[in-house]
Amino acid sequence: MSIISTTSCNFQFAKAWFLDQFGVLHDGKQPYPGAIATLEKLATSGAKMVVISNSSRRASTTMEKMKSLGFDPSLFVGAITSGELTYQYLQRRDDSWFAALGRSCIHMTWSERGAISLEGLGLQVVEDVEEAEFILAHGTEALGLPSGGVLPMKIDELENILKQCAGKSIPMVVANPDYVTVEARALRVMPGTLATKYEKLGGEVKWMGKPDKIIYESAMAMTGIDAIDCIAVGDSLHHDIKGANASGIESAFITCGIHATELGLGSFEEVANASSVQVLASKYDAYPSYVLPAFKW
């Protein structure tokens, strides 16, 4: 598949932009240079923009985070996150798979990054695998406690719990399918890594977010724009670009994110070698329509 590598863009066809946040708009601590100006240019052109993120947090929390980093929320139609989709599906239970889930769960969450609230879901958090009916994976730093607190744990400790869960054959809902994310220029392990481990142990996993089409279809519904007029922008070939491929929409791969080291990039906005991008795209079986060093033009 042909990939267009470019350092400047003229995407006049795109009426809707589905934007990943970490690795594209910001690094979790500050906006990337030029990202806010680029958003403002797109807004002036009349483009509808939606943040689509594998964040395990609710959409409202995501937009609050964006605002705190200096982004104007009014530039966006809204946000769709894996955490929001997970919350809605667990709350409504109008999907047959979710309807069959019980109410007691092992909750893998965050500690340093801030625990995820399960308020309003009618769930009972348990520590004993024998009492659990499913696993809910929001984070990779801690185990949720029945009291509402958290017990910090290392990845290998959480994986040991997964081994027990696999022995009981209980399903997992992963509210953040990412394997890693960019945070202050470093990579942090995400819940998708736990979910992959659980599948290797023979466990059943419901992936709530990219690359599943569910998040792209939700974004198209939010904007009212058909796939042919949409473009997705992201830094993960497996999640952002593969998801766009599956959803039949154009995509732009940002090389300064999680694949920067694999592409041999040492600085922001450094242009990736076209053949290296092609090799990496083939490795992940994910093919972007365009390749950009950063979300800036």
C-alpha positions as a printed NumPy array, in Angstrom:
array([[  0.   ,   0.   ,   0.   ],
       [  1.345,   3.44 ,  -0.955],
       [  2.161,   5.82 ,   1.9  ],
       [  2.496,   9.562,   1.352],
       [  5.267,  11.107,   3.43 ],
       [  4.989,  14.831,   3.857],
       [  6.02 ,  17.642,   6.161],
       [  3.158,  19.954,   5.253],
       [ -0.471,  19.194,   4.529],
       [ -3.453,  20.33 ,   2.562],
       [ -6.264,  18.083,   3.714],
       [ -9.142,  19.99 ,   2.152],
       [-11.163,  16.789,   1.757],
       [-11.315,  16.222,   5.511],
       [-14.455,  17.57 ,   7.125],
       [-13.906,  15.651,  10.367],
       [-10.668,  15.045,  12.256],
       [-10.381,  12.286,  14.844],
       [ -7.353,  13.146,  16.95 ],
       [ -5.4  ,  10.99 ,  19.362],
       [ -4.146,  13.046,  22.303],
       [ -0.989,  11.515,  23.841],
       [  1.824,  11.527,  21.263],
       [ -0.077,  13.829,  18.9  ],
       [ -1.448,  16.862,  20.743],
       [  0.539,  16.603,  23.978],
       [  2.872,  14.371,  25.994],
       [  0.783,  14.356,  29.158],
       [  2.655,  17.323,  30.602],
       [  2.571,  19.981,  27.9  ],
       [  1.29 ,  20.569,  24.337],
       [  3.59 ,  19.697,  21.479],
       [  5.007,  22.74 ,  19.674],
       [  2.56 ,  23.969,  17.05 ],
       [ -0.293,  21.645,  18.043],
       [ -2.611,  24.383,  19.35 ],
       [ -1.955,  26.626,  16.337],
       [ -2.719,  23.735,  13.978],
       [ -6.003,  23.053,  15.765],
       [ -6.948,  26.714,  15.428],
       [ -6.214,  26.633,  11.685],
       [ -8.425,  23.576,  11.255],
       [-11.223,  25.154,  13.292],
       [-11.06 ,  28.291,  11.122],
       [-11.487,  26.088,   8.04 ],
       [-14.725,  24.683,   9.522],
       [-13.383,  21.219,  10.335],
       [-15.136,  19.235,  13.05 ],
       [-12.629,  17.806,  15.51 ],
       [-13.064,  14.996,  18.019],
       [-10.499,  13.715,  20.501],
       [-10.56 ,   9.922,  20.283],
       [ -8.408,   8.376,  22.929],
       [ -7.713,   5.032,  24.525],
       [ -7.538,   6.841,  27.859],
       [ -9.291,   4.895,  30.601],
       [-10.802,   8.122,  31.936],
       [-14.22 ,   9.588,  31.188],
       [-14.6  ,  12.008,  28.267],
       [-15.306,  14.962,  30.557],
       [-12.097,  14.306,  32.502],
       [-10.161,  14.172,  29.236],
       [-11.479,  17.557,  28.151],
       [-10.657,  19.041,  31.558],
       [ -7.115,  17.716,  31.166],
       [ -6.879,  19.235,  27.685],
       [ -8.046,  22.6  ,  29.029],
       [ -5.486,  22.49 ,  31.85 ],
       [ -2.753,  21.998,  29.25 ],
       [ -3.833,  25.106,  27.334],
       [ -6.202,  23.649,  24.727],
       [ -9.493,  25.433,  24.054],
       [-12.302,  22.859,  24.5  ],
       [-14.573,  24.879,  22.185],
       [-12.366,  23.858,  19.252],
       [-13.676,  20.289,  19.588],
       [-17.08 ,  18.75 ,  18.976],
       [-16.243,  16.537,  21.938],
       [-14.186,  13.588,  23.096],
       [-14.672,   9.837,  22.954],
       [-12.484,   7.742,  25.215],
       [-12.16 ,   4.056,  25.913],
       [-12.993,   4.85 ,  29.516],
       [-16.213,   6.601,  28.491],
       [-17.273,   3.723,  26.233],
       [-16.506,   1.239,  28.998],
       [-18.53 ,   3.226,  31.52 ],
       [-21.524,   3.543,  29.2  ],
       [-21.549,  -0.151,  28.268],
       [-21.203,  -1.236,  31.901],
       [-23.94 ,   1.132,  32.974],
       [-26.482,   0.383,  30.215],
       [-25.786,  -3.338,  29.807],
       [-27.917,  -3.375,  26.662],
       [-25.191,  -5.317,  24.862],
       [-25.537,  -9.082,  25.297],
       [-21.878,  -9.57 ,  26.265],
       [-22.023,  -6.908,  28.968],
       [-25.469,  -8.028,  30.099],
       [-23.956, -11.417,  30.933],
       [-21.254,  -9.937,  33.191],
       [-21.733, -10.152,  36.915],
       [-21.34 ,  -7.264,  39.352],
       [-18.242,  -8.285,  41.318],
       [-14.9  ,  -7.456,  39.762],
       [-11.155,  -7.393,  40.231],
       [-10.275,  -3.758,  39.493],
       [ -6.83 ,  -2.956,  38.101],
       [ -6.366,   0.802,  38.219],
       [ -3.989,   3.717,  38.748],
       [ -2.386,   5.081,  41.9  ],
       [  0.142,   7.793,  41.016],
       [ -1.919,   8.849,  37.99 ],
       [ -5.143,   8.953,  40.019],
       [ -7.572,   6.08 ,  40.578],
       [-10.647,   5.647,  38.356],
       [-14.057,   6.064,  40.012],
       [-16.655,   3.32 ,  39.469],
       [-19.452,   5.406,  40.993],
       [-22.807,   4.849,  39.343],
       [-22.009,   1.419,  37.913],
       [-23.356,  -0.741,  40.725],
       [-20.165,  -2.789,  40.863],
       [-18.659,  -4.578,  43.837],
       [-14.866,  -4.453,  43.879],
       [-13.304,  -7.574,  45.393],
       [ -9.734,  -8.648,  46.158],
       [-10.354, -12.388,  46.196],
       [-10.316, -13.916,  42.72 ],
       [-12.737, -16.586,  43.919],
       [-15.345, -13.883,  44.458],
       [-14.76 , -12.121,  41.137],
       [-16.991, -12.472,  38.072],
       [-14.848, -10.366,  35.761],
       [-11.715,  -8.188,  35.607],
       [-11.935,  -4.468,  34.889],
       [ -8.59 ,  -3.066,  33.72 ],
       [ -8.316,   0.712,  33.899],
       [ -4.657,   0.965,  34.888],
       [ -1.4  ,  -0.808,  35.595],
       [ -0.305,   0.633,  38.93 ],
       [ -2.66 ,  -0.719,  41.582],
       [ -5.42 ,  -3.055,  42.668],
       [ -8.717,  -1.449,  43.629],
       [ -9.962,  -2.236,  47.145],
       [-13.543,  -2.778,  48.378],
       [-13.101,   0.317,  50.563],
       [-12.633,   2.479,  47.469],
       [ -8.914,   2.864,  48.053],
       [ -6.105,   1.291,  46.063],
       [ -3.188,  -1.012,  46.811],
       [ -0.143,  -0.058,  44.685],
       [  1.285,  -3.036,  42.809],
       [  3.977,  -3.746,  40.262],
       [  3.156,  -5.189,  36.855],
       [  4.391,  -8.667,  37.769],
       [  2.124,  -8.686,  40.835],
       [ -0.879,  -7.793,  38.706],
       [  0.109, -10.483,  36.204],
       [  0.139, -13.06 ,  39.009],
       [ -3.464, -12.114,  39.775],
       [ -4.275, -12.548,  36.082],
       [ -2.91 , -16.092,  36.202],
       [ -5.376, -16.873,  39.009],
       [ -8.215, -15.275,  37.04 ],
       [ -7.336, -17.265,  33.917],
       [ -7.572, -20.434,  35.989],
       [-11.121, -19.469,  36.845],
       [-11.915, -18.46 ,  33.227],
       [-13.419, -15.084,  34.044],
       [-13.555, -12.408,  31.31 ],
       [-11.676,  -9.111,  31.235],
       [-12.879,  -5.682,  30.128],
       [ -9.91 ,  -3.498,  29.189],
       [-10.748,   0.207,  29.365],
       [ -7.479,   1.273,  27.752],
       [ -6.212,  -0.978,  24.924],
       [ -2.911,   0.882,  24.534],
       [  0.263,  -1.1  ,  25.211],
       [  2.317,   1.977,  26.093],
       [  1.884,   5.738,  25.961],
       [  4.174,   8.741,  25.738],
       [  4.454,  10.666,  28.981],
       [  6.994,  13.481,  29.27 ],
       [  8.989,  11.851,  26.441],
       [  9.13 ,   8.476,  28.236],
       [  7.027,   5.364,  27.604],
       [  4.629,   4.138,  30.298],
       [  3.042,   0.666,  30.321],
       [ -0.709,   0.736,  29.674],
       [ -3.556,  -1.769,  30.36 ],
       [ -3.408,  -3.209,  26.838],
       [ -0.18 ,  -4.915,  27.919],
       [ -2.077,  -6.68 ,  30.73 ],
       [ -4.885,  -7.612,  28.34 ],
       [ -2.441,  -9.16 ,  25.864],
       [ -0.89 , -11.137,  28.713],
       [ -4.343, -12.337,  29.746],
       [ -5.173, -13.494,  26.225],
       [ -1.913, -15.455,  26.138],
       [ -3.029, -17.108,  29.375],
       [ -6.218, -18.175,  27.592],
       [ -8.431, -15.437,  29.017],
       [-11.264, -13.718,  27.164],
       [-10.792,  -9.968,  26.645],
       [-13.253,  -7.29 ,  25.537],
       [-11.171,  -4.5  ,  24.   ],
       [-12.911,  -1.138,  24.452],
       [-11.234,   1.294,  22.073],
       [ -8.799,   1.565,  19.199],
       [ -8.176,  -0.344,  16.967],
       [-11.764,  -1.602,  17.3  ],
       [-14.178,   0.191,  14.967],
       [-16.463,   1.066,  17.895],
       [-14.611,   4.284,  18.728],
       [-14.406,   5.499,  15.117],
       [-18.082,   4.783,  14.498],
       [-18.926,   6.742,  17.655],
       [-16.834,   9.671,  16.392],
       [-18.552,   9.619,  12.993],
       [-21.929,   9.593,  14.731],
       [-20.869,  12.528,  16.921],
       [-19.848,  14.645,  13.919],
       [-22.466,  13.419,  11.453],
       [-19.713,  13.013,   8.84 ],
       [-19.339,   9.955,   6.594],
       [-16.13 ,   7.912,   6.559],
       [-15.03 ,   9.209,   3.153],
       [-14.733,  12.74 ,   4.565],
       [-12.89 ,  11.812,   7.782],
       [ -9.263,  11.477,   8.766],
       [ -7.766,   9.968,  11.92 ],
       [ -4.459,  11.213,  13.321],
       [ -2.376,   9.137,  15.707],
       [  1.091,   7.973,  16.73 ],
       [  0.336,   4.252,  17.179],
       [  0.337,   2.077,  14.072],
       [ -1.409,  -0.815,  15.837],
       [ -4.107,   1.293,  17.492],
       [ -4.668,   4.554,  15.585],
       [ -3.731,   3.617,  12.045],
       [ -4.951,   0.022,  12.041],
       [ -8.257,   1.197,  13.506],
       [ -8.603,   3.803,  10.782],
       [ -7.834,   1.158,   8.143],
       [-10.54 ,  -1.115,   9.546],
       [-13.028,   1.761,   9.632],
       [-12.393,   2.786,   6.043],
       [-11.096,   6.265,   6.784],
       [ -7.92 ,   8.121,   5.822],
       [ -5.152,   8.395,   8.409],
       [ -2.068,  10.405,   9.272],
       [  0.736,   8.748,  11.233],
       [  2.668,  11.049,  13.589],
       [  6.204,   9.708,  13.887],
       [  7.381,  11.658,  16.962],
       [  5.275,   9.523,  19.351],
       [  5.615,   5.953,  20.591],
       [  7.42 ,   4.699,  17.463],
       [ 10.115,   7.42 ,  17.48 ],
       [ 12.829,   5.099,  18.825],
       [ 11.94 ,   2.302,  16.386],
       [ 12.239,   4.83 ,  13.562],
       [ 15.592,   6.077,  14.831],
       [ 14.344,   9.58 ,  15.56 ],
       [ 16.247,  11.62 ,  18.096],
       [ 14.453,  14.957,  18.071],
       [ 10.976,  16.449,  17.685],
       [  9.985,  17.126,  14.056],
       [ 12.862,  15.023,  12.712],
       [ 11.628,  13.474,   9.476],
       [ 11.516,   9.682,   9.434],
       [ 13.108,   7.696,   6.643],
       [ 10.352,   6.639,   4.23 ],
       [ 11.613,   3.074,   3.873],
       [ 11.807,   2.702,   7.666],
       [  8.179,   3.798,   7.939],
       [  7.188,   1.286,   5.252],
       [  8.962,  -1.541,   7.075],
       [  7.312,  -0.602,  10.361],
       [  3.894,  -0.334,   8.711],
       [  4.321,  -3.822,   7.279],
       [  5.375,  -5.13 ,  10.701],
       [  2.136,  -3.885,  12.273],
       [  0.001,  -4.488,   9.152],
       [ -1.219,  -0.9  ,   9.497],
       [ -0.907,   1.52 ,   6.599],
       [ -1.282,   5.29 ,   7.013],
       [ -2.434,   7.478,   4.154],
       [  0.029,  10.159,   5.226],
       [  3.118,  10.4  ,   7.426],
       [  3.965,  13.52 ,   9.417],
       [  6.831,  14.227,  11.825],
       [  4.43 ,  16.114,  14.115],
       [  0.907,  17.55 ,  14.239],
       [  2.125,  20.886,  12.981],
       [  1.892,  22.758,   9.704]])
